Amino acid sequence: MKILEDKNFISINEEVALKEILTPLWTRRWKILCFTLVVTFLAAIYLTLLRPSYSATAILQIGTNKPANTLSINDAFNESNATKEQIQTQFELLRSRKFAERVIFQLNLIHHEEFISGKYNDKLAILAQVGQGQSNPSVSDVVSQFQKKLTIVPIAGTELVKISYVSFSAQLSQSIANQVGITYLQYQDEIHSAAKESTSQWLVDQLEELGKKLQISELLLQTYREAEGIVDIHGVVGLVGSQLTELTSETLKAAKLADDLSISYQDIQKHAGDIEKLSDLHEISRHATLMQLRREEEKIERKMFELSQRYGPKHPKKIAVNAEFISLQKRITQQVYDIVISIEKEYFSAVERVNGTKQRLEIAKKDYLRLSRLQNKFSQLTREVDTNKELYNNYLVRLKEADAMGNYNSNFYVRFIDKATIPKSPIAPNKILIIAFTFVLSIALISLTIIMRELLMDTLNSRRKLDNFNEAQILAVLPKIKASSRERKEDTYSSDNRFTEAIRTLRTALLFNSEKTAPKIIAITSSVPNEGKSTVALHLARSFSEMEKVLLIEADMRHPTIAKNMNLNEHRPGLSNLLAKTHQINECIIRDKNVKLDILTSGITPANPLAFLSMKRFNMLIKVFGNFYDRIIIETPPVHAVSDAVIISKLVDSVIYIVHGNKTKREQISSGLRMLKQVNAPIEGVVINHSENIDTDKYHNKYYNDRSNIIKLAARKRG
């Protein structure tokens, strides 16, 4: 019984895996079909433009005077019989470029239509013109085309060789296949007549000429070495190159230091004479001596405050403390000016150091370029000597080999076995096979691409990946939606019933969690931008507002989007203005016109949003809002971008982590959750957004598409 259960479990897993592979193909079936049909249609059009090709074959025999089983190594020297290697050489000779030129000139193929017109027919004049190219092709082009269409294939185990030629003309393919064999017979006759010339004498002449070139190149190399005083050019170039690298690094460091000091110098010049602004500069305020004086100043101020509570202004102790305070103020002022002078001196010193290193660098560059030119010329002369020496040695070896084989004579017999005939039917293109192959290959290629892309994506885009995700609880899976232009313009609810019901499922999961009470203050964050946290926060707030009074706070002051999505003025007062005490609460909070929802947008973007969110006033505002609202939802920045979400997570009851189902990497999700867990953030769970793999798609579409029986109730009055 247990074995049967294991088998059933394995079959279920296999079915899920197969579904995961086939689902992307089914969802993109029309794209796959369109791509396949377009590629196949293009292939069919291309085939209709091609001219048919014909192939003719002639059979030639290239043999020796003796049967193959009586040949030995000594036969090649003593009895003038050809070896198998020499016969193979004849096959390669038939394929050579020089031999092709002879056949072309004998048949006068330079101006033949075969090599002027292209592979396209006259159905499409543009492609035909592209295929034709020049009206009079060069010999090199004709030879290249000729060699591509010529095939020389020895028949294994025999002395026969097949000579095949493919042409757009059946008669031409026959003529060329036969002419190749005839030309080879003529070539063998020329070989026998040219064998009388002395190869050794030619090699001696070549050796004499190469010897002179070798002497001249060696003399030029030595003359150049002595004229330039070159001993070890490679070592010198290496030393100069190392020096150039060090100077470049030095220059960059000096320039960076000068740039850093330039900013401080400009700030000092800008606030010259203003001791308060100078002391607020980062480089001055962080100075150890000044910080010590500031601490002493704070001690004296506290002492003055304590004495003022006990004594009058003319008491000796208070007068003494006042005098000490004035003296300390003077010391602070003097210390600030001393630091300013020190920074100015350091800046001018850095500028001089930059100029000095740049001058040294220019000198080193000139030396390096001059030595590089010497090295290039020296290498060129050295290569010339080495090349001439190698050629001389090779010709000397060949001369000795020619002397040792002076009595060697090869003896072949060549004859036609079958001459080529005119082919009756074309061999290419096989249109049906090519179209069928293109169709199958297109489907396989696009399907494999889609499957590999889906499987290699390290995201939570499938049910299997969701089941294997253990870092946090999966609260809900939200489908991918695309709001219509009317919805974006009028700021209405999404018409996608699947998304609305998924948001309500998320609301239910938060309200009826059996392990703890429903959270009142909820923070919504994500790993990276553009995961839909603003949309989820807005729709979740609207969903809660159907039952209770809700406040939505946009705490992402760096890149606010809620005001823009609701067609509000992006510069209207909001959270930042409330924290800065520039506006009142009633000026910052707005009411959603659709539901019972109050919204506090981000407001004007401050220079340092993190400092605003770290204020005690922000925590106090949340507590105050908690007395007036049943639910508070805070939209925060992504955890990987900034640390705002980490700060806010300490002030809320629950954190919901939004994940883009098709884009967010699993490593990004895990690292973001680790950052929140390190500060003991109350992580409620993960919400998968923009998911395309909802198991209840068909059910929702069928269940909610019929709106004829829906009664629209009047909007609830705001409390």
N, C-alpha and C positions, 0 to 999 in steps of 0.2 A: 504493500500500500504506500509506503514511504517512497519507494522508487518511482511509482506512478506520479506522486505529487511533485517530485523533483523534475520529472520529465515535463509535466505541465508548466512548472515554473520556468524551465528553460525555453519552452515554446513561446510563452508569453513574452519573455525578454526578447527573443528573436523577432516576434511580431512587432514589438515596439521599435526595435532598431530598424526594421524594414520600413515601418511607417515614417520614421524620422528621415530616412533617405528618400522615400517616394513623395513625401508631402511637398518639399520644395519643387519637385518636378511637376506635380499636379497643379500647384498654385501658379506656376509659370508656364503652363502647357501651351497657352496661346503664343507666348513669346518664343518658345522652342519651335512650335510649328511654323510661325512666320519666318524665323531665322532660317530654318531648314528649307522652306519653300523658296525663299529669296536666293539662298546660295545655290540650290538646285536649278532654279530658273536662270540664274546668271551662267552656271556651267552649261546649261542647254543652249543658251544664246551663243556662248563662246564656241561650242562645238559646231554650230551651224555655220560659223565663219571660217572654219578650218578646211583646207583643201585635203582630199584623200591622198594617202601615201601608198606607193607600190614598192615591192621588194623583189629583186631578181638575184639569183645565186648561181655562181659558177664553181666547179670543183677542179682544183689543180693538184698535181702530184709533185712533191719535192722529195727526191730520194737519193740514195747512195748507190755505188756500183756493186756493193755486196749486201746480202741480206743482213738485217739488223742483228741477228743472233751470232754473227761471225765477227762483229766489230770489237776492237780492243783499243786501249789507249795508244799503243804503238802504231796502230793503223793510220792515225792522223798524221804521223811523221814519216813512216816508212812506206806506206802503200797509197798515200794521197786519198784517203777516204774521209768523208765528212762525219763528224760526231753529232750526237743529238743536240748539243749546245749550239753547234754551228747551224743546224737546221732550224732551231728555234730563233737564231739570229735572222734567218731569212724571213721568218714570219713577221718579226718586228720590222724588218726592212720594208715589207709590204705596207705596214702601217705608218711609215715615216713620212715626214712633211716633204722631204725632197722627192720621194717617189710620187707623192700626190701631185706635186707641181708638174712632173713629167707627163702624167696622164692628162692633166688639165690642158696643158699646151698642145698635146697630140690631138685631143678632141675639140680644141678651141672653145673651152667652156667659159672663158672670161666674159663673153658677151651673151651667154646663153640665158634664156628667160628663167631657167630654174634658179639661177643665182641672183637675178635682178628682182623678180617678184618675190613677195614674202610667202608666209605660210597661210595667209588669209585669202579668201576668195573675194569676188567682186560684189558681194552683198552689202558690204559696208565700206564705202570708199575711203573713209578716214583711216580705219585700221589697215586697209590694204596699202595705203600710202605710207603708214608707219612701218609696216612690214617690209616695204620695198627699200626704204632708205635711199641711198644714192642711186642714180640711174646707171652709173658705171662703177661698180664695186672694184676695190683694189684686189691685187693678186692674193694678198694676205687674207682678206676676208673670204675670198672664194676657196682658198685652201682650207681655212678653218671649217667652213660649211661642208666641204668635201669630206674631211676627216671625220666629222661628226656622223655623217650618214654611211660611211664605209665601215664594214665589219669583217675582220679576218679571224676565223675560228678554226684551229687545227682539230681534226677528228681524232679523238683519243685512241691509241693503239694502232694507228695507221700512219702512212706518209702523206695522207690527203689533207687538204686545207680548203675550207669553204670561203669564197669571196662573195659577200653580199653587199648590195647597195640599195638604199631606200631613196626614192625620188617621188615627186609629184607627177611625174610622167612615166608610164609603163615602158615606153620605148627607150627612154633615156636610162632607166635603171638597168635594162638589159645591155645596152651599149657600154656603159661604164664598167659593169661587172666583167664583161668579156675583155674590155680594153686593159683592165688592170692585169689580167693574166698575160695578155700579149706583150705589154710593156715590160713585165717581169722577165719574159723570155728574151727580149731584146737586151735587157740590162745584164743578164748572165753572159751574153755574147760579148758585151763591152768589158765585163770583168776579166774574161779570159785574154782579151787583147791588151788590156792595161796592165796585166800581171807581169809583162815583160820589163816594165820600167823599174828602176832600182829605188826601192824604198829607203835603203840605207843611205844613199847619197843625199836624198832630201833631208833625212834626219841630221846628217852631218852639217849641212848648210844651216839648218835651223839652230843647231847647237852653237855654231860659230856666231850667229847673230844674237842669240840669247846671252852668250858670254860677254859680248860687248855691252849689251844693255845692263848686265849685272855689274860690270866694272864701273860704268858711268853712274849708276844709282848709288853704289857704295862710295864713290868719290864725292858725290853731292852731299851725302849724309855726313861724311867726315868733315867736309868744308863748312857745312852749316854748324856742326857741333863746335868747331874751333872758332868760328866767327862770333858766335853768341856766347861762348864760354860755358856750354852746357855740360854738367857733370851728372847730376841726378835731377832731371827736370820734374819727375813725378813727385819726389820728396819735397822739393821747394814749393810746388803748387799745393801740395797737401798742407804744408805749414801755413802758407798764406791763406788758404781756405779756412783753416781752423781759427786763425787770427780774425778773419772777416766775420766768422760766425760769432766769436766772442764780442767783437765790437758792435755787431748788430744787436746782440742781446743787451749789452751795456747801454746802447742808445735808446732802446725801447724802455728799459727800466728808468733811465734818467728822464725820458720824455713823460712817462707815466707819473713820476714823482713831481715833475714840474707842472703837469696839468692839474694834479691834486692840489698843489700849493697855490696854483693860479686862482682856483675858486676861492680859497681862503683869503688870498691877497685882494681879490676883487671885492669880497664882502667887507674886508677891513677898510679899503679905500671908499667904499660906498657909505659906510657908517663912521667915517673918520671924525673924531671929536665927540661923538655920542657914546659916552661911557656905558650907558645902560644897554644899548643895542650891541656894542662890542662885546660886553660880558655875556650876552645871550648866545653868541656864536658858538657852534659846537666845539671847535678846536680850542676856544678860550675857556668855555664853561667847564670842560672836562679836564682842565689842567689841575694837577694834584695840589699845587700850592694854593691856587685860587679856591678849590673845593675845601681845603682846610680852613682858609680864611672865612669862607661862607659859613662853615659850621661854627666857627668862633663867633661870627656875627649873630647867628641864631641863638647861641648861648647868652650873649650880652643882651639881646632883645628880650629873651625870657626873663633875665635878671632885672632889666629895666621895668618890665611889666610887673614883676613881683614887688619891687621897691615902690613903684607908683601906687600900689595898693596900700602901702604901709606909711610912706613918708610923703612930705610935700615937695614941690619942685625945687626949693632952696635947701633941702637937706644935704649935708656934705656927702653922704653916700651916693645920693642920686646924681649930684653934680659930678662926682668922680666917675660914676658909670657912664654918664653922658660924654664926659671927656674921653673915656676909653673907647666909646662907640664911634666918636668923631675920628679919633686916631686910627681906629680899625678901618673906617670908610676910606680914609686917605691911603692906607696901605693897600686896600683892595684896588683902588683906582690906579695906584702906582704899579701894582702887580699886573693889572690888565694892560697898561701901556708897555710894560716890560715884555709881556707875552706877544703883544702886537709887533714890537720891534724885532723880537726873535723870529716870528713867522716871516716878516718881510726880509730879514737877512737870509733865512733859509730858502726863500723863494728865489732871490737874486742869485744865490749860490747854485741852486738847481738849474736855473736858466744858463748860467755860465758853463755848468757841467754838460748840459745838452749840446751847446755850441761846440765845446771842445771835442766831445765824442763824435759829433757829426763830421768835423774836419778830419779826424783820424780815420773815420770810416770811409770818407771819400778817397783819401790817399791809399787805403788798403784796397779799395775797389779798382783803382787805376793799376796798382801793382798786380792784382789778380788777373785783370783783363790782359795786361801785357804778357804775363807768364802763360796765360791760356793760349794766346796766339802763338807763342813760341812752342808750346806743347803740341798744338795742332799741326804746325808745320813739321815738327820733329817726328810726330807719329806718322804723318803722310810719307815722309822720306823713308822711315823705317819699314812701313808696309810695302813700299815700292821695292826695297832691297829684298824683303822676305818673299814677295811674289816672284820676282825674277829668279831668285835662288831656287824656289820650289819648281818653277817651270824648267829651269836648267836641269835639275836632278831628274825630273820626270822624263824629259827627252833623252837624257843619257841612259836611263834604264830601258827605254823603248829601243834605243839604238842597239844595245846589247842583246835585247830579246829578238830584234829583227835579224841580227847577225847569227844568233843561235838557231833561228827558224828559217834560214835563207832557202832551204831546199823544200819547204812545205808548200804543197799545192792542194787546194780544195777541188774536189770534183763532184758536181751535182748533175743529176739529170732531171729535167723539168718537162712536164707535158700536161695537156688538157685531158681531163677525164670526162667532164660534162660541161658544155658551154651553156650560158644562161639563155633562157627563153623569156618571151614577153609575158609578164604576169597578167592573169585574167581578172583578178579581184583585188581591191585594196586591203591592206593589213591594218590600217589605222585611219581615223580614230574609231574605236569601238564605242559608239555613242550610248548604246543601252547599258553596257557594263559601267562606263564612266558615270553616267547619270545615277545609276543605282548605287554605285560606290560613294558618290558625292552625297546622296541623300542619307545613306546610313552613317557615313563619317560625320556629317553635319549634326545629326541627332546625337551621336555618341559624344562628339566634342562639346556641344553646348550642355548636354546632360552632365557629363563629367565635370565640366567647369562649375556648374551650379552646385553639384553634390560636394565637390571638394571645398568650395567656398563656404558652404553651410557647415560642413564638418570641422573645418579648420578654424572657424570663428570661435574664439574663447569667450563667448558671452552666454547669457541665460536665455537663449532663444528656442529652447525645446523643453518638453516635459521631462525628458531624461536628465537634462542638466539641472532643472529645478529640483528634482528628487535627490540629486547628489550634492546639492548646496546645503551645507550644515552650519555656515557661519552665523546665520540669523534666521528667524522665522519668516516665511513668505506670507504676507498679509493678504495680498490681492494681486491679480494679474489684469492690467488694464489694456484693452485692445488699442491698436493704432487707428487714429481718427484723423480726418481732414475736414476742418471747419469750412463751411461754405462762405462765400463772400458776404452774403447777407448776415450770417451769424457774426462774422468778424466786425462788420460795420455797426450792427445794432447791439453787439455784446449780449447775445442771448445764450441760453443753454445749448449744448451740443445736441444736434438732432440724432446722433448715433445712440440708439437705445442700449447697445452693448456697453458702451463707455459709461452711460448714466447708471446702469445696474451694477457695473463693476465698482463704481465709486460708492454706491450704497452698500455693496458687500464689504468694502473697506470700512465704511462707517459702522456697520454692524459688528465687524471684528473688533473694532476699538471699544464699542460700547458694552459688549457682552463677553468680554474676556473673563473666563472662569477663575483665573489665577489671581487677578487683582482688579481693583476698581477702575472704572473708565477714567482715562487721563483728562484733566481739564485744560492744561496748557500743553500744546502739541507743537513741536518744531519739525519742519520738513526740510530736508537737505538732500544732497546727492554727491556723487564722486566728482564729476566735471560739469561744465556748463552744457546747456542745450539737451538736458535729459527730461525736461518737461515738469520740473518741480513746481514752477510757478502755476502752470495749468492745473496740476493736481491739487495744489494748495487752494486755488480759487474754487475749483469744483467741489472739493471736500468741504470747504467752508460753506458754500451754498447748500450742500447736502445737509450739513448739521443745522443750518438756519431754517430748514423746513420744520424743525421740531423745537428749537431753542434760540436764544439770543447769542449771536456769534460775533467775534471780532477777528478780522484777518489783518495781521501786521506784516508788512513787507520790510524785513530786516536786511535784505540784500541791497545795501546802499551803493554798491560799486556798479552793478549792472541791473538796475530796476526794470522790470518788464510788466508788472501788474497794471500800472497806470496806463501804459501804452496799449496793453491788450483790452483795457476797458475804455479806450478812446478818451482818456483824461489828459489834462495838461501835465507833461512830464516834470515841469518846474513848479508845480503846486506845492504848498507847504505840507510836510509830513513828519515822519519819525525824527529825522535829523533836526528839523526846526523845533520840534517839541523838546528834544533833549538839549538844544542850544538855548531854550527859553525865549525864542524870538516870536513864537505864536502860541495861542491858547489851544486847548484840546479841541474845542468845538470848531476851530478853524482848520484843523489837520484831519479830522475824521470825516469821512463821507459815507453816505448811505447807498447801498446797491439798490438800483431802481427796480430790480426784478424780485428780490427776496428780502427776508429780514436779516440783513447782514450789514455790519459796519466794517469799513476798510480804512486802515491807516497805512498810506503809501510811504515810500522811503523818504520823499522830500528832496531837498537840494543835496547833491552828493558832497559830503565833506572831504577835506584833504586826508583825514585819517579816520575812516569809519570804525576801525577796531577800537580806537580810543573812546569814541562815542558809546559803542556797545559795552565797553568795560566800565562805564560810569555806574555809580550806585543809583543814579537817577533812573537809569533804564530798568534796573531790578525793582525799584520802587513803583515805576509806572505799571509794570506787569502786575504787581500785587494790587495796585489800585484798580486796574482794569478787571482783575479777578473778582472784585466785589460787585461789579456791574454786569458782567457777562457770564453766561453759562459755559462757554467754550472759547478759548483763545488759540488761534492757529498762527504760528510764526513761520514765514518763509525765509530761509537763511541761505547764504552763499555756499557753493560747493566746498567740501572739506579739503580737497586737493589744491584748490586755488588759494584760499586764505584760511586763517584760523578763526574766523568769526563764528562759524557753526559750532566749534568746540567750546567757545566762551558761552554762547547762548544755550548749549545743551545742559549746562550746570543750573540753568534757571527754569527749566521746564519739567513737566511730568513724564513726557514721552517724546522720543525722536523717531520719525519715520524716514527711512532711507529710500530715495527714489532711484531706480536703475533703468536705463534704456535697454530694452530687451535685445536689440540688434546691434548696438554700438559699444556699450560699456564693457570693457574687459573684466574678466573675473578677478584678476590681480588688483585692478583699481578698486573693485568693490571690497575685497578683503582688506586691503591696506586702509581704505577709508573707515571701515568698521573697526579696525584695530586702533586707529587714532581716537575714535569715540570711546572705545572700551578702556583705553588707557586713562581717561579722565572720569571713568565710571558713569558715562552718560547713560540715561535710561532708554536704551534702544528697544523700541517696540517691535520692529521688524522691517522687512524689505517689501517694497511695492515695485513690481515689474511693469514698466510703462512701455508704450509703443510696441506691444507684442503682436506678432502676426500668427501665433499658434494657439488660439483660443479653442478649446475643445467644444464649447457651446455656441459656436458661431451660427450654425444652422438653426439651432433651437431658438436663440434670441431673435434671429431674423424672422422666423416664422411666427413666434409668439407675440412680437411687438410691432410688426409691420402693419397689422390691421388696426387702424386708429378710429374706426367708425363708431366704436362703442365707448370711447373715452369721453368723460364729462369734464369740461374745464371749470375748475372752481375759481371763485374770486380770490384775488391776492389777499393775504393776511395783513391785518393792520399792524403797523410797527408799534412795539412797546417801548 
